[in-house]
Amino acid sequence: MKKITLLFAMLLVTFLGKAQVVASQNFDTALGWTSTTVTNDSGTTVSAWARRTTGGAPSCSPYAGAGMVRFNSYNIPSGSTGRLTSPAITFAGATYRVKFKMYRDSGYPTDADNVKLYYNTTNAAGGTLLGTVNRSKDLAPIVSSDGWYNYTFNISGTLTGTGYVNLLGTSAYGNNIFIDEIVVEQIPNLDAEMNAFNINSIVPSGNTQISGVIKNSGLTAITSLDVNWQVDSGTVYTQSLTGLTIDPGTVYNFTHNSVWNATPGLYSVKVWVSNINNGSVDADATNDQITKSVSVASNATTRFPLYEKFSSSTCNPCGTFNGTYFNPFLTNHSSEFALISYQVNWPSTGDPYYTAEVGTRVSYYGVSAAPTLFVDSKDGTNFSIPDLETDLTAAEAVPAYFSIDATKSMTGNDITVQVNTTPYITGDYKIHVAVVEKMTTGNATTNGETEFHNVMMKMLPDANGTAVSFVHDVPTSNTFQATLTGLHIEDMTDLDVVVFIQNATTKAIMQAKVATEALATHQVVGETKYKIYPNPSTGIIKIQTEVPVAIQIVDVTGKVVYVANQVQNESQINLTSLEKGVYIAKMKGENGIEESQKIIIK
């Protein structure tokens, strides 16, 4: 009899220690819930919510499994709404809550795209509002960084019979909203949830605070608990907190009294709660801890941002965006960032310079609209020059953790790119190399554009990039080669090479670089090589040379408009006083070798 009683007690504790799930949806195989339709910014009627396996605007992946659901606020006019409704849910005379994961991002930080969660006794719109979550990480509830976050909302009262849960998305014409792992379950008596872990994915070496947010997701007030953290399989640091009053549904912000003396490397850092109310049973152990991968940097350097633009000569909005906003912005800031323009195959027949490698990048980011501009993989498609400049300033302010030195050389139609990298963090990343033509005209079609800048022609070895396992402070060297025949290249002398390092999973751009011309190392005596860049320019140019040169700038009439002597390698020349147009740069080295090069001032 004693054994039977003990067994019953154990089963009772097990039953009470698990939340009773009455409905769930992970979107791994199908949408499963019902979406309303909405008219998008192109005038097309579409489902407001749709299942996605990868996310664009912002770039993200499902929290878990193979799918997630997207509210298309990026393409839905501001103020438009769309509802996602669950199937009928049977409630069995208890109190219940709704849990879900939501991706928060930093794009369009003041745009209040949001989701409202409702409970309703029918599958109609509205019902009892349970809570609201904004997409922007800078709006309520404010979070520290881009990523997935847990949200839990209780349904008031005791529920019996049939009911429904619905998500109402509202567009502010910012980025898309992504939701995953929706669960409807009975509210347990005691449930302490580790709601947030406030640590960045990259931190400097030295003392790092461990802090976060604990939420009471149960029905009983929390009066005491332990907060623990551990790096890899190292020492567990525990702080006991007593005399607390964390009421149901409220949160508690903590900073652990033990700091992490972080040294350079890649670590798994875990924080969790335990010993709730002096050892009482926590009903849901699945939300007790958060684990993050953290890189500790040995150093940092200045960031050179990467701009990736998806556009087409058959796209009228692209013509407006490029001609009115982006090209003037590019003229003023061309030396401040690296640019790759991917010409896409829509609308209609699409751009004639589209390639399959462009399609790979479209799929990788989940791009569904043109024009789309990514600034270091974050959407920056602003039809406003001041907004474009604001995004550039913000991108330049972010520290980088890779130094890149890249050179290119051409032999006929064969290109060789040498990439030397010094990483200041440890981890697995990809090196991407893109050959771009600085100006093309042959792909002009229907949208009024007549010239196109930094059009991607070839990626080395392909659009998937090259995986590299970096170790902090250990330099790497990679050589890339390709034959540039059978492509859309109009002028083999008008090519640049953009090199960038990307986190393949998070899509974060780590650093970018425009390759310089490789100077010959085995030259005939008396031979030299001169290179002017950038070209075209806004009037600020530099010269690569192995010997000092005298330079004359001559206009199309033959008039000498600029003279300089003893110009050294990498010297900067200011031609901003000259009119926009075509000029000839005549250079003569100390060895007597003369060369001329056409330059364009925009």
C-alpha positions in Angstrom: 0.0 0.0 0.0 2.9 2.3 0.8 4.4 1.7 -2.6 1.1 2.4 -4.4 0.7 5.7 -2.4 4.2 6.7 -3.3 3.7 5.9 -6.9 0.5 7.9 -7.0 2.2 10.9 -5.4 5.0 10.7 -8.0 2.5 10.6 -10.8 0.6 13.5 -9.3 3.8 15.6 -9.1 4.6 14.7 -12.7 1.1 15.7 -13.8 1.2 19.0 -11.9 4.8 19.6 -13.2 3.7 19.7 -16.8 1.6 22.3 -18.5 -1.4 20.7 -20.3 -1.2 21.7 -24.0 -4.5 22.0 -25.8 -3.3 23.5 -29.1 0.0 24.1 -30.8 1.4 25.1 -34.2 5.0 25.2 -35.3 4.5 25.8 -39.1 7.0 23.1 -40.0 4.9 21.5 -42.7 1.9 23.8 -43.3 0.3 27.0 -42.2 -2.4 25.2 -40.3 -4.3 28.4 -39.3 -6.5 30.6 -41.4 -5.3 33.9 -42.8 -7.4 36.8 -44.1 -6.4 38.5 -47.4 -5.1 42.0 -47.9 -4.2 44.3 -50.8 -0.4 44.8 -51.0 1.4 47.9 -52.3 1.3 46.6 -55.9 -2.5 46.4 -55.8 -2.6 42.6 -55.6 -4.8 40.6 -53.2 -2.6 38.3 -51.1 -2.7 36.3 -47.9 -1.7 38.6 -45.1 0.0 35.7 -43.3 2.0 32.9 -45.0 4.3 30.1 -44.0 8.0 30.7 -44.8 11.1 28.6 -44.4 13.4 31.6 -44.6 12.9 35.2 -43.8 13.6 38.4 -45.7 13.2 42.0 -44.5 14.5 41.2 -41.9 16.7 38.2 -42.8 16.0 35.4 -40.3 15.4 31.6 -40.0 12.7 29.7 -38.1 13.2 29.6 -34.4 13.0 25.9 -34.6 12.2 23.3 -37.2 11.5 24.0 -40.9 9.0 26.8 -40.9 7.5 29.9 -39.4 4.7 32.3 -40.3 5.1 35.8 -41.8 2.9 38.8 -41.6 3.8 40.7 -44.8 4.0 44.2 -43.3 6.9 45.1 -45.6 4.7 45.0 -48.7 1.3 46.0 -47.1 0.4 49.7 -47.0 0.6 51.4 -43.6 -2.5 50.9 -41.5 -3.6 47.7 -43.2 -4.3 44.6 -41.1 -4.4 40.9 -41.5 -5.7 38.2 -39.1 -4.4 34.7 -38.5 -7.0 32.5 -36.7 -6.5 29.1 -35.0 -8.7 26.1 -35.5 -11.3 25.5 -32.8 -9.7 24.7 -29.5 -11.4 22.7 -26.7 -11.0 24.0 -23.2 -11.6 21.8 -20.2 -12.6 24.1 -17.3 -9.2 25.6 -16.3 -7.2 28.8 -16.8 -5.0 29.0 -20.0 -2.2 31.0 -21.6 -0.8 31.5 -25.1 2.9 31.3 -25.8 4.8 32.2 -29.0 8.1 33.2 -30.4 8.5 36.5 -32.3 11.5 37.8 -34.2 12.3 41.4 -33.2 14.6 43.5 -35.4 16.2 46.9 -35.7 15.0 47.9 -39.2 12.8 50.9 -39.5 13.0 51.4 -35.7 10.2 53.9 -35.4 7.7 52.0 -37.6 5.1 50.4 -35.2 4.4 47.2 -37.2 2.8 45.0 -34.5 0.9 41.9 -33.5 -2.1 41.9 -31.2 -3.2 38.6 -29.6 -6.9 37.9 -29.1 -9.0 35.2 -27.5 -12.5 34.8 -29.0 -15.4 32.4 -28.5 -15.9 32.4 -32.3 -13.6 32.5 -35.2 -14.6 36.1 -36.0 -12.3 39.2 -35.7 -11.6 40.7 -32.3 -12.4 39.3 -28.9 -10.5 39.8 -25.7 -7.2 41.5 -26.3 -4.4 39.6 -24.4 -1.4 41.7 -25.4 0.5 43.6 -28.1 4.1 43.2 -29.3 5.9 45.6 -31.7 8.2 44.3 -34.4 10.9 47.0 -33.8 13.2 46.1 -30.9 13.2 49.8 -30.0 9.4 49.8 -29.3 7.5 48.2 -26.5 8.5 45.8 -25.2 12.0 47.1 -25.7 14.7 44.4 -26.2 18.5 44.7 -26.5 19.3 43.1 -29.9 17.8 41.5 -33.0 16.5 37.9 -32.5 13.8 35.6 -31.3 12.0 36.3 -28.1 9.5 34.4 -25.9 6.0 36.0 -25.2 3.4 34.6 -22.9 -0.1 36.0 -22.4 -2.7 34.7 -20.0 -6.4 34.3 -20.9 -8.5 35.6 -17.9 -11.1 33.4 -16.3 -11.9 29.7 -16.4 -12.5 28.5 -19.9 -14.8 25.7 -21.0 -16.1 24.6 -24.4 -14.7 25.8 -27.7 -12.7 29.0 -28.3 -10.2 30.5 -30.8 -7.0 32.4 -30.7 -6.1 35.0 -33.4 -3.2 37.2 -34.2 -4.0 40.6 -35.7 -1.0 42.0 -37.6 -0.9 45.8 -38.3 1.4 47.2 -40.9 3.3 50.5 -40.5 5.1 49.7 -43.8 8.3 48.7 -42.0 9.8 45.2 -42.0 7.9 41.9 -41.9 6.8 40.2 -38.7 7.8 36.5 -38.1 6.1 34.2 -35.5 6.9 30.7 -34.6 6.1 27.9 -32.0 2.6 29.0 -30.9 1.3 27.0 -27.9 -2.0 27.2 -26.0 -1.8 25.5 -22.6 -3.2 25.3 -19.1 -1.5 27.9 -16.8 0.5 26.0 -14.2 0.5 26.8 -10.6 4.2 27.7 -10.4 6.3 28.7 -13.5 9.4 30.9 -13.4 10.5 31.7 -17.0 13.9 33.0 -18.0 12.4 35.5 -20.4 15.5 37.3 -21.7 19.3 37.0 -21.5 20.9 40.4 -22.1 24.2 39.5 -23.8 25.4 40.4 -27.3 26.6 37.7 -29.7 30.0 39.5 -29.8 31.5 41.1 -26.7 34.9 42.6 -26.0 37.4 40.7 -23.8 37.3 41.6 -20.1 34.5 41.7 -17.4 31.1 41.0 -18.9 27.9 41.3 -16.8 25.3 38.5 -16.9 21.9 40.0 -16.8 18.4 39.3 -18.0 14.7 39.2 -17.3 12.7 36.6 -15.3 8.9 36.4 -15.8 6.3 34.8 -13.5 4.3 32.7 -16.0 2.4 30.8 -13.3 -0.5 31.5 -10.9 1.5 31.7 -7.7 3.7 34.6 -6.6 7.5 34.0 -6.7 9.2 34.9 -3.4 12.7 33.3 -3.9 14.8 31.7 -6.6 18.4 31.0 -7.7 19.9 32.5 -10.8 22.7 30.5 -12.4 25.1 30.9 -15.3 27.8 28.8 -16.9 30.3 29.1 -19.7 30.7 25.9 -21.7 31.1 23.1 -19.1 32.9 25.4 -16.6 32.1 26.6 -13.2 28.4 27.2 -12.3 27.9 30.6 -10.7 24.7 30.8 -8.5 23.1 33.8 -6.8 20.2 33.2 -4.4 17.5 35.9 -4.5 15.1 36.0 -1.5 12.5 38.4 -0.3 11.0 38.8 -3.8 7.5 39.6 -4.8 7.1 38.6 -8.4 3.4 38.5 -9.0 1.8 36.4 -11.7 2.3 37.9 -15.2 5.0 40.4 -14.0 8.8 40.4 -14.6 12.0 40.9 -12.6 15.2 42.3 -14.0 18.4 40.9 -12.6 22.1 41.4 -12.8 24.2 38.5 -11.5 26.7 39.4 -8.7 29.4 37.3 -10.4 30.8 38.8 -13.6 32.3 36.8 -16.5 36.0 37.5 -17.1 35.8 36.9 -20.8 38.8 35.9 -22.9 38.9 35.8 -26.7 37.2 32.7 -28.2 33.8 31.2 -29.0 31.7 30.1 -26.1 28.3 28.7 -25.2 26.9 30.8 -22.3 23.9 29.5 -20.4 21.7 31.3 -17.8 18.9 29.6 -15.9 16.6 29.8 -12.8 16.2 27.0 -10.2 15.1 26.4 -6.6 11.8 28.4 -7.1 10.1 29.3 -3.8 12.6 27.2 -1.8 12.4 24.0 -3.9 8.8 24.0 -5.1 8.0 22.2 -8.4 8.4 24.5 -11.4 5.7 23.2 -13.8 7.5 24.1 -17.1 11.2 23.3 -17.2 11.4 24.1 -20.9 11.4 27.8 -20.3 13.8 27.9 -17.4 17.0 28.6 -19.3 18.5 30.5 -22.3 21.7 29.5 -24.0 23.5 31.8 -26.4 26.6 31.4 -28.6 29.0 34.3 -27.7 32.2 35.4 -29.4 34.7 37.3 -27.3 36.7 39.6 -29.6 40.5 40.2 -29.2 40.2 43.5 -31.0 38.0 45.6 -33.3 38.4 47.7 -36.4 36.6 50.2 -38.5 33.7 48.8 -40.5 33.4 49.2 -44.3 29.7 48.6 -45.0 28.3 46.4 -47.7 25.3 47.6 -49.8 23.5 44.9 -51.7 20.8 46.2 -54.1 18.2 44.1 -55.9 16.9 46.0 -58.9 15.7 45.5 -62.5 15.6 47.7 -65.7 12.0 46.5 -66.1 10.9 47.8 -62.7 9.5 51.3 -62.7 9.9 51.8 -58.9 13.5 50.8 -59.4 14.0 53.6 -61.9 12.6 56.1 -59.4 14.6 54.8 -56.5 17.9 54.7 -58.4 17.5 57.8 -60.4 16.1 60.1 -57.8 17.6 58.8 -54.6 20.2 56.1 -54.7 22.4 57.3 -57.6 22.8 60.8 -56.2 23.6 59.3 -52.8 26.1 57.0 -54.4 27.8 59.9 -56.2 28.4 61.6 -52.8 29.4 58.5 -50.9 30.9 56.0 -53.3 34.2 55.7 -51.4 32.4 55.0 -48.1 31.0 51.5 -48.8 31.1 48.5 -51.1 28.2 48.1 -53.5 26.9 45.0 -55.4 23.9 45.5 -57.6 22.0 42.2 -58.4 19.8 42.6 -61.5 16.7 40.5 -60.9 14.4 38.6 -63.3 11.2 40.4 -62.6 8.8 42.1 -63.2 7.8 40.9 -66.7 10.9 39.4 -68.4 13.2 41.0 -65.9 16.7 42.5 -66.4 18.7 41.0 -69.2 21.8 40.8 -67.0 20.1 38.5 -64.5 22.1 35.3 -63.7 21.5 32.2 -61.7 23.9 33.5 -59.1 21.6 36.5 -58.6 18.8 34.0 -58.0 20.9 32.3 -55.3 21.2 35.6 -53.4 17.5 36.4 -53.9 16.6 33.0 -52.4 19.1 33.4 -49.6 17.7 36.7 -48.4 14.1 35.8 -49.3 13.8 38.9 -51.5 10.3 39.3 -52.9 10.3 42.9 -54.1 12.4 45.3 -56.2 13.9 47.6 -55.4 15.3 46.1 -52.2 18.5 47.5 -50.6 20.3 45.8 -47.8 22.8 47.7 -45.7 25.0 45.1 -44.1 22.1 42.6 -44.6 19.5 44.9 -43.0 16.8 46.4 -45.1 17.6 50.0 -46.1 15.2 50.6 -49.0 14.6 54.3 -48.3 13.1 56.6 -50.9 14.9 59.5 -49.2 18.5 60.7 -49.4 18.6 61.8 -45.8 17.4 58.4 -44.7 20.0 56.7 -46.9 22.7 58.9 -45.3 21.4 58.1 -41.8 21.6 54.4 -42.4 25.2 54.8 -43.8 26.3 56.7 -40.7 24.7 54.0 -38.4 26.4 51.2 -40.3 29.8 52.9 -40.2 29.5 53.3 -36.4 29.2 49.5 -35.8 32.6 47.9 -35.0 34.0 45.2 -37.2 35.9 42.2 -36.1 37.7 41.3 -39.3 40.5 43.1 -41.3 40.5 42.3 -45.0 43.2 43.0 -47.6 42.2 42.0 -51.1 43.9 42.4 -54.5 42.9 41.5 -58.0 44.8 40.9 -61.2 43.7 40.2 -64.8 45.4 38.1 -67.4 43.3 38.3 -70.5 39.8 37.3 -69.4 41.1 35.4 -66.4 40.9 37.0 -62.9 42.7 36.2 -59.7 41.7 37.6 -56.4 43.9 37.3 -53.3 42.1 37.7 -50.0 44.1 38.0 -46.7 42.0 38.2 -43.6 42.9 38.8 -39.9 40.0 37.8 -37.7 39.5 39.1 -34.2 36.8 36.6 -33.3 36.5 32.8 -33.6 33.8 31.1 -35.6 32.5 29.7 -38.9 31.8 32.3 -41.6 31.8 32.5 -45.4 34.0 34.6 -47.6 32.1 35.9 -50.7 33.8 37.4 -53.7 31.8 39.4 -56.3 33.1 40.7 -59.6 31.1 43.8 -60.5 31.1 46.1 -63.6 31.3 49.7 -62.5 29.0 51.0 -65.2 26.8 49.1 -67.8 24.4 50.4 -70.4 23.5 47.3 -72.4 20.8 46.1 -70.0 18.6 49.2 -70.4 15.0 48.3 -71.2 11.7 49.9 -70.1 12.0 51.8 -66.9 14.0 54.9 -68.2 17.3 54.0 -66.7 20.2 54.3 -69.1 23.2 53.3 -67.0 23.6 50.9 -64.1 26.3 50.8 -61.4 28.3 48.0 -59.8 26.3 45.3 -61.6 27.3 41.8 -60.4 28.8 39.7 -63.2 30.3 36.7 -61.4 30.7 35.4 -57.8 33.9 33.4 -57.0 33.7 30.4 -56.8 29.9 30.8 -56.8 27.1 32.6 -54.9 27.3 30.1 -52.0 30.7 31.5 -50.9 33.6 29.7 -49.3 33.3 28.4 -45.7 36.2 29.3 -43.4 36.7 28.4 -39.8 38.3 31.5 -38.3 40.4 31.5 -35.1 41.0 34.9 -33.5 44.3 36.6 -34.4 45.2 33.8 -36.8 45.5 35.3 -40.4 44.1 33.4 -43.3 44.8 33.6 -47.0 42.5 32.5 -49.8 43.0 32.7 -53.6 40.0 32.8 -56.0 40.2 32.4 -59.8 37.8 32.5 -62.6 37.5 32.9 -66.4 35.2 35.8 -67.2 34.0 34.7 -70.6 30.4 34.1 -71.6 29.1 36.7 -69.2 27.4 40.1 -69.7 30.6 42.1 -69.2 30.8 45.2 -71.5 34.3 46.4 -70.7 37.0 44.1 -69.1 38.9 47.2 -67.9 35.8 48.5 -65.9 35.7 45.8 -63.3 35.8 46.0 -59.5 35.9 43.1 -57.0 33.9 43.3 -53.7 34.9 40.9 -50.9 32.8 40.4 -47.9 32.5 38.0 -44.9 29.1 36.9 -43.8 27.6 34.7 -41.1 25.7 32.2 -43.2 23.1 31.4 -40.5 22.2 34.9 -39.2 23.1 36.6 -42.5 25.0 39.3 -40.6 27.7 41.0 -42.7 30.9 41.1 -40.7 33.1 43.2 -43.0 33.6 44.2 -46.6 36.4 45.4 -48.9 36.9 46.6 -52.5 40.0 44.8 -53.9 42.8 47.0 -55.2 44.9 46.3 -58.2 47.8 43.8 -57.6 51.1 45.4 -58.6 53.4 43.1 -60.5 56.2 41.6 -58.3 58.4 40.5 -61.2 58.7 43.4 -63.6 61.0 44.1 -66.5 63.6 46.8 -65.5 62.2 50.2 -66.2 58.5 48.9 -66.3 55.9 50.3 -64.0 52.2 50.2 -63.6 49.9 53.1 -62.7 46.4 52.8 -61.4 43.8 55.5 -60.7 40.9 54.7 -58.5 38.0 55.0 -57.8 37.0 55.5 -61.4 34.4 56.9 -62.0 34.8 59.2 -59.0 33.2 62.3 -57.5 36.6 64.1 -57.9 38.6 62.5 -55.1 41.0 59.9 -56.7 44.1 58.0 -55.6 47.1 56.7 -57.5 48.8 53.3 -57.2 52.4 53.4 -58.4 55.7 51.8 -57.5 57.6 55.0 -58.4 56.8 58.7 -58.0 55.0 60.1 -61.0 54.2 63.5 -62.6 50.5 63.7 -63.5 48.6 66.0 -65.9 44.8 66.0 -66.2 43.6 67.0 -69.6 40.1 67.8 -70.7 38.4 66.7 -73.9 39.7 69.8 -75.7 43.3 69.0 -74.9 43.5 71.7 -72.2 45.7 70.9 -69.2 43.4 71.5 -66.1 45.6 70.0 -63.3 49.3 69.3 -62.8 51.1 67.6 -59.9 54.7 66.4 -59.5 56.3 63.7 -57.3 53.0 62.0 -56.6 53.6 59.0 -54.3 51.8 55.7 -54.1 48.3 56.0 -52.6 48.4 59.8 -52.7 45.1 61.5 -52.9 44.3 64.0 -55.6 41.4 66.5 -55.3 39.7 67.2 -58.6 36.4 68.4 -57.2 36.8 71.8 -58.7 36.6 70.4 -62.2 33.3 70.0 -64.1 31.7 66.6 -64.3 32.8 64.8 -67.4 35.6 62.7 -69.1 39.3 63.6 -68.7 42.6 62.0 -69.6 45.2 61.5 -66.9 48.8 61.5 -68.3 51.3 60.0 -66.0 55.1 59.9 -66.2 57.3 58.0 -63.7 60.8 58.8 -62.6 62.0 55.9 -64.9 60.6 57.7 -67.9 57.7 55.4 -68.5 54.5 57.3 -69.7 51.0 56.0 -69.5 47.5 57.6 -70.1 44.2 56.6 -68.5 40.7 57.9 -69.1 38.9 59.0 -65.9 35.3 60.1 -65.3 34.2 62.7 -62.8 30.5 62.3 -61.9 
